[in-house]
């Protein structure tokens, strides 16, 4: 299974920072130089709709070209569209995006030749080159050349449309809120080519994000919910800032919690087949319930989509059937399409799901087992010793140390792990009812309390 390793510059999904302060053209050019010094051939470069995108994209291209790789600039597009193109045509990719972060942020996600985000081992090598300045700068005969190819996104759109029966969405009204991001054209196009009648909210690409922030929070999606109800739509779908995630509003205007979304899609994908479902240890136990219904198996990974994607590839390489994967945050992976989170594909799969089930999204969501989840931040200066203490305190129980420490009981589980990016720990507790969850939460915070006094 894919394991976590320490990186300095890059987080779980690329490097991000505030533009003009820690995210500068100089840094992005050095990332481009390092990438082109490690790879040969042609590197695709794309960006989301942020105002700083053109400046940082130009910097990435300058670094790549100077170090001898060719560049195909695929323009503004969703991260999964770039990943699809890299997998089929290119030797690597660089996506200028800060995903769900606010407008003042930008960043870079590096894509490997197989279309997945670059793994920890290679990322650490890339960082070492950036820090040491080990760049293979070329002379006039061997610098790279550049081509502009914004039309290539059509291949991604075609691939998704082809994954479903023709006209499967006929008679279905849907509303898309791409949040002024890079799927403003692609997701409405995909759904209308599947036969849906499509309405949109926030579908003008705009890096000032006038309608809502790039994180698709339930509060920011009020206009989407309103439009869903007003138009009698089967669902509303919204993306984060680079459209690798998709979240849903049901036909009554209610936000579908992302773990419920995961379980619904899982049930749809697993309905006629058996195999593995891959997800981080932070995902709701509904994933186990749905696997049990269908004779499927769960493989748990550390938190982070890259670990899910790599574990899916590893399992497939060892001859296992891998049906589905992703995280309980709207980032879902459909491996028959590609091994990365894909918001456009997820929107399309909802059309396929509702057509196959001939039922409403709210009633399908209501059919799933009920769970109560507590999510809290625990501030501590010594996360490693807190994990050790909790491990010792609960050592008689079923423990899983895939990421932090997860304690599994029959009707309740808890996960305590250091945040990947910030100076606190995350505590998740989930149970079939509130009392059970609160009792376990109390047990863990008591144990941590004694750690702080020790
Ligand atoms: Mg994203």
Boltz pocket constraint, residues with backbone or C-beta under 6 A from the ligand:
constraints:
  - pocket:
      binder: B
      contacts: [[A, 99], [A, 100], [A, 240], [A, 241], [A, 242], [A, 243], [A, 244], [A, 245]]
      max_distance: 6.0
